[in-house]
Amino acid sequence: MQETIERLRTEALAAIHAAADDAALEAVRVGVLGRKGSLTGLLRGLKDLDAEARREAGAALNAAKDELTAALETRQAAIGSSRPVISSRTTTRPATSRTRSTSATRCSCARRRRPCRCA
């Protein structure tokens, strides 16, 4: 597994440094870090390993992912693109506007999930 991770890392770094424009860099990012990317496939395969091998391979895969994300950001800055590289570790879920009332006394509008007209 370590040889596969190292080979993937070196190939991806070579492809990142060979990317001449923003479209080529995006194609490399999607091919490695995308939903069906090669690194993502290895991360999904961790579930089949035993605990000790999973720990070692997971640490190596996360280190490779961080290194490749940093290399993508550096190369994108060198190309001069204004679009940021999206990292899966920095994305957040949007806040929802629907919240439940925690007060003990609720009007009938709240029970029917309609806007309150009592106040």
C-alpha distance (Angstrom), angle and dihedral (degrees) to the residues before:
residue distance angle dihedral
M1 . . .
Q2 3.81 . .
E3 3.82 91.2 .
T4 3.81 90.5 51.3
I5 3.80 91.5 50.0
E6 3.80 92.5 48.0
R7 3.81 92.6 47.4
L8 3.80 91.2 48.7
R9 3.80 91.1 48.2
T10 3.82 94.4 50.7
E11 3.81 93.1 45.2
A12 3.79 92.0 48.7
L13 3.81 92.9 47.6
A14 3.81 90.0 50.4
A15 3.81 90.6 49.8
I16 3.83 91.3 48.1
H17 3.81 92.1 51.8
A18 3.80 91.0 45.5
A19 3.82 93.7 52.6
A20 3.78 108.4 111.8
D21 3.79 101.3 -172.4
D22 3.78 143.0 17.6
A23 3.81 94.7 -91.6
A24 3.81 93.0 53.6
L25 3.79 90.8 47.5
E26 3.81 91.0 50.4
A27 3.81 90.0 50.4
V28 3.80 89.9 53.7
R29 3.81 91.4 47.7
V30 3.79 92.8 50.7
G31 3.81 92.4 44.6
V32 3.79 92.7 53.4
L33 3.80 108.2 25.0
G34 3.81 102.1 21.6
R35 3.80 126.0 106.5
K36 3.79 92.0 -87.0
G37 3.80 95.3 28.8
S38 3.76 125.1 134.4
L39 3.82 95.4 -112.0
T40 3.79 91.3 45.8
G41 3.79 89.7 52.6
L42 3.78 90.5 54.3
L43 3.79 90.7 48.5
R44 3.79 90.1 52.8
G45 3.79 89.9 50.2
L46 3.80 91.8 61.1
K47 3.80 90.7 87.8
D48 3.79 90.4 70.1
L49 3.82 94.6 57.6
D50 3.78 127.3 87.8
A51 3.81 118.9 -105.3
E52 3.81 99.5 -93.8
A53 3.81 95.0 43.8
R54 3.81 89.8 45.0
R55 3.80 90.9 53.8
E56 3.81 93.4 50.4
A57 3.80 95.8 41.7
G58 3.80 92.4 44.5
A59 3.78 91.9 53.2
A60 3.80 91.4 48.2
L61 3.81 92.7 46.8
N62 3.80 93.1 48.6
A63 3.81 90.8 48.7
A64 3.81 90.2 49.8
K65 3.80 91.1 47.7
D66 3.81 91.8 51.0
E67 3.81 91.3 47.0
L68 3.81 92.8 49.1
T69 3.81 92.4 47.1
A70 3.81 90.0 51.4
A71 3.81 90.6 47.6
L72 3.82 90.5 50.2
E73 3.81 91.4 51.2
T74 3.80 91.9 47.2
R75 3.80 93.1 48.1
Q76 3.78 91.5 46.3
A77 3.80 89.9 53.7
A78 3.81 89.4 49.3
I79 3.80 91.5 51.0
G80 3.78 89.3 49.1
S81 3.77 99.9 -124.1
S82 3.78 117.8 158.5
R83 3.83 94.9 -153.8
P84 3.83 112.4 97.8
V85 3.79 122.9 -129.9
I86 3.79 108.1 -110.8
S87 3.78 111.7 -129.3
S88 3.76 119.4 -160.6
R89 3.79 90.0 -139.4
T90 3.80 93.9 59.5
T91 3.78 101.2 47.2
T92 3.76 118.3 105.7
R93 3.76 133.9 -166.2
P94 3.79 116.0 -106.4
A95 3.76 117.1 -108.0
T96 3.76 115.5 -106.5
S97 3.76 123.2 -133.8
R98 3.80 94.8 -144.7
T99 3.76 112.2 90.9
R100 3.75 130.3 164.0
S101 3.73 122.1 -118.8
T102 3.78 113.4 -116.0
S103 3.78 96.5 -164.0
A104 3.79 117.9 112.6
T105 3.79 93.7 -135.0
R106 3.77 112.0 64.6
C107 3.74 126.6 172.4
S108 3.78 123.6 -126.6
C109 3.81 90.9 -102.5
A110 3.80 90.6 63.6
R111 3.78 92.1 50.1
R112 3.78 90.2 53.8
R113 3.84 91.2 47.1
R114 3.77 93.7 -120.7
P115 3.77 128.9 128.9
C116 3.77 109.8 -81.0
R117 3.80 113.7 -106.2
C118 3.79 95.4 171.0
A119 3.76 97.9 87.4
